[in-house]
Amino acid sequence: MKITWYGQASFAIESDDGTRVVTDPYDPEKAGFRPFSDPADIVIKSSSNDDFHDNDHLVPKREGATVIDALQVALGSKKTNSHGITFHAIEAMEHLEHPSRDPDQNAMYRFNVDGIEIGHMGDMGNDFSDAQLSFFKDIDVLLSHAGGYPVISLEELNRIAEVVRPRLVIPMHFRTLCYRPCEMHFISAFLESFGEERVDFACKSAISLGLGDLPTETRALVLDYH
């Protein structure tokens, strides 16, 4: 598969057969990251009420493309299928002391592409419950918040990684040179907290990844934004 980090909580995951999944698309005018240019077969968003996570209308789509609201899946059947990929979702909530509004409900989700289990933290702002930890068990790649408040703390990320033991953590949702909310950490805080000796740098926004490329013990891989 190929994984591309667009910025914030948005990734493209492209399977070996060319199916493209785009997660939590931001609004380029508000987030400062590039507009989406490549078409998606599936767009999945953690909610439908957040300008930094729900802009499926800004992602080009191939014929027959689908949009999945993970929160609606979490509140309903708990799973849904599109283009041969099954998506599982669990309820989450923004930080209970959100800086700009009352906290909104959203969802975290997981899915399998090319035999690799991928988990996405949506817009989760609080410590994980036992059920949420269990939801991410056996994850291979965890797309994880790494900027601290108003999403999960770095201490909580370390706890999650210790319990869930993903093979690879790819940080997202942190302060960058183009998106600079003053309350969020730069990636340097994540490095110090997670342990620099366990972190690798891709030095680019996209990587190709197969099961055989995954480490046996939990490591992190930092991508550049697109």
C-alpha positions in Angstrom: 0.0 0.0 0.0 0.9 3.6 -0.2 0.3 6.1 2.6 0.3 9.8 2.1 -0.1 12.4 4.8 -1.9 15.5 3.5 -1.8 17.3 6.9 -3.8 17.5 10.1 -5.8 14.2 10.4 -6.0 13.6 6.6 -4.3 10.7 4.9 -4.6 8.9 1.6 -4.3 5.1 1.8 -4.0 3.5 -1.6 -4.1 -0.3 -1.9 -2.0 -2.3 -4.3 -5.0 -2.6 -6.6 -5.4 1.2 -6.7 -8.3 1.8 -4.3 -7.8 5.1 -2.5 -9.2 5.9 0.9 -9.0 9.5 2.2 -9.5 10.2 5.9 -10.8 13.3 7.7 -10.3 15.9 5.0 -9.6 19.4 6.2 -10.5 22.8 4.6 -7.3 24.1 2.9 -8.3 27.7 3.5 -8.5 27.2 7.2 -5.8 24.6 7.8 -3.2 26.0 5.4 -2.4 22.7 3.8 -2.6 22.0 0.1 -6.0 21.4 -1.6 -6.8 17.8 -2.4 -5.9 16.9 -6.0 -6.0 13.1 -6.3 -9.4 11.4 -6.6 -10.7 9.1 -3.9 -12.8 6.0 -4.1 -13.8 6.3 -0.4 -13.8 9.3 1.9 -14.2 8.6 5.6 -14.7 11.3 8.1 -14.9 11.1 11.9 -17.9 13.4 12.0 -20.0 15.8 9.9 -19.6 18.9 12.0 -15.9 19.9 12.0 -14.2 22.1 9.5 -10.9 20.4 10.1 -12.2 16.8 9.6 -15.3 16.6 7.5 -14.7 18.3 4.1 -15.5 15.4 1.8 -16.9 17.8 -0.7 -13.4 19.2 -1.3 -11.9 15.8 -2.3 -12.1 14.8 -6.0 -13.9 11.5 -6.4 -13.9 8.7 -8.9 -17.1 7.4 -10.4 -18.9 5.3 -7.8 -17.1 6.8 -4.9 -18.6 6.7 -1.4 -18.5 8.9 1.6 -18.6 7.3 5.1 -19.6 9.2 8.2 -17.8 7.2 10.9 -19.9 8.6 13.7 -23.1 7.4 12.1 -21.5 4.0 11.7 -20.5 4.0 15.3 -24.0 4.9 16.4 -25.5 2.3 14.1 -24.3 -1.0 12.8 -20.6 -0.4 14.1 -19.3 -1.5 10.7 -19.8 -0.8 7.0 -18.3 -2.0 3.7 -17.3 -0.2 0.6 -15.1 -1.2 -2.4 -14.3 -4.5 -0.6 -13.0 -2.7 2.6 -14.7 -3.1 5.9 -14.7 -0.1 8.2 -15.3 -0.5 12.0 -16.1 2.6 14.1 -16.4 3.5 17.8 -17.8 6.6 19.4 -15.4 9.3 20.6 -15.6 12.9 21.9 -13.7 16.1 21.5 -11.8 17.4 24.6 -14.4 18.2 27.3 -12.8 21.6 27.7 -12.6 22.4 24.0 -11.0 25.9 23.4 -13.5 27.2 20.9 -16.9 25.5 21.4 -18.9 22.9 23.3 -17.2 19.5 22.6 -18.7 17.5 19.7 -19.1 13.8 19.4 -17.1 12.0 16.6 -15.8 8.6 15.9 -12.5 6.6 15.7 -12.2 3.9 13.0 -10.2 1.1 11.7 -9.9 -0.9 8.4 -7.7 -3.4 6.6 -5.9 -2.7 3.4 -3.6 -5.2 1.8 -3.5 -7.3 5.0 -2.5 -4.3 7.2 -4.8 -3.2 10.0 -5.0 0.6 10.1 -6.5 2.6 13.0 -7.4 6.3 13.0 -8.1 8.4 16.1 -10.6 10.8 14.5 -10.9 13.9 16.7 -10.6 12.2 20.0 -9.7 14.6 22.8 -9.9 12.5 26.0 -8.3 9.5 27.7 -9.3 6.2 26.1 -11.8 4.0 27.8 -11.2 0.3 28.1 -13.6 -0.3 25.2 -11.7 2.2 23.0 -8.4 0.5 23.9 -9.9 -2.9 23.0 -11.2 -1.5 19.8 -7.6 -0.8 18.6 -6.1 -4.1 19.7 -4.2 -5.9 16.9 -3.7 -2.7 15.0 -0.6 -2.7 12.7 -0.5 1.0 11.9 -1.9 3.6 14.3 -2.6 7.1 12.8 -2.2 9.0 16.1 -2.7 12.4 17.5 0.7 13.9 18.5 0.0 17.5 19.2 -1.6 17.4 22.6 -4.5 19.6 23.7 -7.2 19.8 22.4 -6.7 16.2 21.3 -5.2 13.4 23.5 -2.2 14.2 25.6 1.2 12.8 24.7 1.2 10.9 28.0 -2.1 9.2 26.9 -0.6 8.4 23.5 2.2 6.6 25.3 -0.3 4.6 27.4 -2.3 3.7 24.4 0.8 2.5 22.5 1.9 0.4 25.6 -1.5 -1.3 25.8 -2.4 -1.7 22.1 1.2 -2.3 20.9 0.8 -1.1 17.3 3.7 -2.0 15.1 3.9 1.5 13.7 2.7 4.8 14.9 2.3 7.6 12.4 1.8 11.0 14.1 -0.7 13.5 12.9 -2.7 16.5 14.2 0.3 18.5 15.5 1.5 22.0 15.0 3.3 22.6 11.7 4.9 25.6 10.0 1.7 26.2 8.0 -0.8 25.2 10.7 0.2 26.8 14.0 -2.5 26.8 16.7 -0.5 28.1 19.7 -1.9 25.6 22.1 -0.6 22.5 20.1 2.9 21.0 20.2 5.3 20.9 17.4 6.6 17.4 16.5 9.6 17.9 18.8 7.4 17.4 21.9 6.3 14.0 20.5 9.9 13.0 19.9 10.8 13.8 23.5 7.8 12.0 24.9 7.8 8.9 22.7 11.5 8.5 22.7 13.7 9.7 19.8 15.4 6.3 19.7 12.1 4.8 18.6 11.3 7.3 15.9 12.2 7.2 12.2 11.8 10.0 9.6 10.5 9.5 6.1 11.5 13.0 5.1 8.6 12.9 2.6 4.8 12.9 2.6 4.3 9.4 1.1 5.6 5.9 1.8 5.1 2.5 0.4 4.4 -0.1 3.0 3.9 -3.9 3.1 3.5 -6.3 6.0 7.1 -7.3 5.8 8.2 -3.7 6.3 6.6 -3.3 9.7 8.8 -3.4 12.8 8.3 -6.2 15.3 8.4 -3.7 18.2 6.4 -0.5 18.3 8.2 2.4 16.5 7.0 5.7 15.1 7.4 7.1 11.5 7.2 10.8 11.0 5.9 11.9 7.6 6.2 15.4 6.1 2.9 17.0 5.1 1.9 16.9 1.5 
